[in-house]
Amino acid sequence: MPSTFLNLTLAFIISLTGTLTFRSHLMSTLLCLEGMMLSLFIMISTATLNSNSMISLSFPVTIMVFAACEAAVGLSLLVKVSNTYGTDYIHNLNLLQC
């Protein structure tokens, strides 16, 4: 495995560990999710460039679309929670209050 893929896999695992560790704050969780999406995007982009298949050229764009949607929904949820409760604690979120 080349060192680039090893570093990107390590970045993905560190971001996943950060997501599981910092579950109490919404902002930390969103930053870790963005790190996961960024490393996944770079891995898929380099794999697409290494393969000569025309059908796989849309995969990086699809990943970026999902990352942008995830960021928009996450930031809107962060703004709503911080305006309502004053903090970004995830334990303030309750499905029964929606």
C-alpha positions as CSV (number, residue, x, y, z in Angstrom):
1,M,0.0,0.0,0.0
2,P,1.5,3.3,-1.0
3,S,2.3,5.9,1.8
4,T,-0.4,8.3,0.5
5,F,-3.2,5.7,0.9
6,L,-1.7,4.7,4.3
7,N,-1.7,8.4,5.5
8,L,-5.3,8.9,4.2
9,T,-6.5,5.7,5.8
10,L,-4.9,6.9,9.1
11,A,-6.5,10.3,8.7
12,F,-9.9,8.6,8.2
13,I,-9.4,6.4,11.3
14,I,-8.3,9.3,13.4
15,S,-11.4,11.3,12.4
16,L,-13.6,8.3,13.1
17,T,-12.0,7.9,16.5
18,G,-12.5,11.7,17.2
19,T,-16.2,11.3,16.2
20,L,-16.6,8.5,18.7
21,T,-14.6,10.3,21.4
22,F,-16.0,13.8,21.2
23,R,-19.7,12.9,21.0
24,S,-20.8,15.4,23.6
25,H,-20.2,18.6,21.5
26,L,-21.9,19.0,18.1
27,M,-19.1,21.2,16.7
28,S,-16.4,18.7,17.4
29,T,-18.4,15.9,15.9
30,L,-19.1,18.0,12.7
31,L,-15.4,18.8,12.3
32,C,-14.5,15.1,12.6
33,L,-17.1,14.2,10.1
34,E,-15.7,16.7,7.7
35,G,-12.2,15.2,8.2
36,M,-13.6,11.8,7.3
37,M,-15.3,13.1,4.2
38,L,-12.2,15.0,3.1
39,S,-9.9,11.9,3.5
40,L,-12.5,9.8,1.7
41,F,-12.8,12.3,-1.1
42,I,-9.0,12.4,-1.6
43,M,-8.8,8.6,-1.5
44,I,-11.5,8.2,-4.1
45,S,-10.1,10.9,-6.3
46,T,-6.6,9.4,-6.4
47,A,-8.1,5.9,-7.1
48,T,-10.2,7.4,-9.9
49,L,-7.1,9.1,-11.4
50,N,-5.2,5.8,-11.2
51,S,-7.9,3.9,-13.0
52,N,-8.6,4.6,-16.6
53,S,-12.3,4.0,-16.3
54,M,-14.6,6.7,-17.5
55,I,-17.5,5.5,-15.4
56,S,-15.7,6.2,-12.1
57,L,-15.2,9.9,-12.8
58,S,-18.5,10.8,-11.2
59,F,-17.6,9.2,-7.8
60,P,-15.6,12.1,-6.4
61,V,-18.2,14.6,-7.4
62,T,-20.9,12.5,-5.7
63,I,-18.8,12.4,-2.5
64,M,-18.4,16.2,-2.6
65,V,-22.2,16.7,-3.0
66,F,-22.9,14.5,0.0
67,A,-20.2,16.3,2.0
68,A,-21.7,19.7,1.1
69,C,-25.2,18.5,2.1
70,E,-23.9,17.0,5.3
71,A,-22.1,20.3,6.2
72,A,-25.2,22.4,5.4
73,V,-27.5,20.3,7.5
74,G,-25.0,20.0,10.3
75,L,-24.3,23.8,10.5
76,S,-28.0,24.6,10.4
77,L,-28.6,22.1,13.3
78,L,-25.6,23.7,15.1
79,V,-27.1,27.2,14.7
80,K,-30.5,26.1,15.8
81,V,-29.3,24.2,18.9
82,S,-26.9,27.0,19.9
83,N,-29.6,29.7,19.5
84,T,-32.1,27.6,21.5
85,Y,-30.0,26.3,24.3
86,G,-26.9,28.5,24.3
87,T,-24.5,25.5,24.0
88,D,-23.7,22.8,21.5
89,Y,-24.1,19.8,23.7
90,I,-25.7,16.9,21.9
91,H,-27.5,15.7,25.0
92,N,-29.7,18.8,24.6
93,L,-31.2,17.3,21.5
94,N,-34.4,15.4,22.2
95,L,-36.6,13.9,19.5
96,L,-39.7,14.4,21.7
97,Q,-39.3,18.2,21.6
98,C,-39.2,18.5,17.8
